Amino acid sequence: MDDLLMKLVSAAITGGLIALVGYASVARRRRQVARAEAGHTSTEDPTQAMLRHAEEADRARDELAAQGRHGEALDHARVAVDQWTALTQARVGRFQSERQAALRRFEQLRTSAGSA
């Protein structure tokens, strides 16, 4: 019984840390994008809308997962992966780490939803 409790506590702590790291990564990227956008005076690049959607999907995924709404979080995780993938194709060589992070979170949510 104690082993099960320890595993549950460990899983909860691990999940919380993963969500926190994901949030910090998204916040860092958001600040970078805001700085870059502030420096540009031209019209918006078409990929900026895709970037906003990807970041919104990341935020929604993390918020829903933190609330225990894993099914909805999984839907947003799938959207985030799709958006980051589209961005990596539109901007070759960029957004690879964001795409990989989105894929990891998607797999984690899919695994946790399967074990729930």
N, C-alpha and C positions, 0 to 999 in steps of 0.2 A: 504494500500500500504506500509506504514511504517512497519507494522507487518511482511509482507512478506519479505521486505528487511532485517529486523533484523533477521528473521529466516534463510535467505540465508547466511548472514554474520556469524551467529552463527554456521550453518552447515559447512561452509568453515573453520572457525577457529577450530572447533572440528575435522574435517577431517585432517587438518594440524597437529594438536597435536597428533592425533592417529598415523599418518605416522611418525612423529618425534619420538614418544615413540617406535614404532616398529623398526625404524632404529637404535635407541640407544640400544635396546635390542639385535638386531642382531650383532651390532658392538661389544658389550660387550661379547657376546657368541663367536664371531670370535676371539677376543683376548684371551679368555680362551682356545679355541681349539688350537690356535697357540702356546701358552705357553705349553700346554700338549704335542703337537706334537714335540716341541723343546726338551722336556725332554725324549722322547722315541727314542732309537736308533735302535729298531727292525723294521722289515718290517711293512708296513701299514696294519692296521686292515681293514677288508672288509667294516666295517661300516663307515670308514672315507670317502669313496667315496659317500656314501649315505648322510652323514652329509654335505659334500660340495654341493651336489645337492640341498639339502633342504635349505641351506643358500643362494645359488644362486637364487632359486625360490623365497625366501623371499625378497631378494634385488630387483629382477626384478618386483615382484608384487608391492612393495612400489614405485619404480621409475615410473612404468607405471600408477599407481593410481595418483601419484603426477602430472603426465602430462595429466591427464584426460582421459586416455585410459583404461576405466574401463573394457571393454570386454576382452582385452588382460591381464589386471591385474587379472581378475577373473580366466583366464586359469592358470596363474602362481600360483595363490592362491590355486587352486585345486591340482596342482603338489606339492606345499609345504606341504599341508595337507597329501597327500599320502606319501611323503618322511618322514615326521616327524612320521607318524603312523607306517611306516615300521621300523624306528629307535626305537620306543618304544617297538615294538615286538622283535626286534633283541637284544636290551639292556633293558630287563625288569627292570622297576623302574627308568629309565632315560628318559630324553627328554619329560617328561610329560608337563612341563610348556611351552616348545616350541611348542608342538603339540596343546595345548589349545590356545596359542596366534595365531597360524596359523588358527585354526578353527574360532576364533573370527574375524580375518581379512577377512576370506573367507565369513562368514555370513554378515559382514558389507558391503563388496563389492557386494555381491549378493543382499542385500537389496537396496543399492544405485543404482545398475544397474536396478532393478525392478521398482524403482521410477523415473528413468530418462526417 
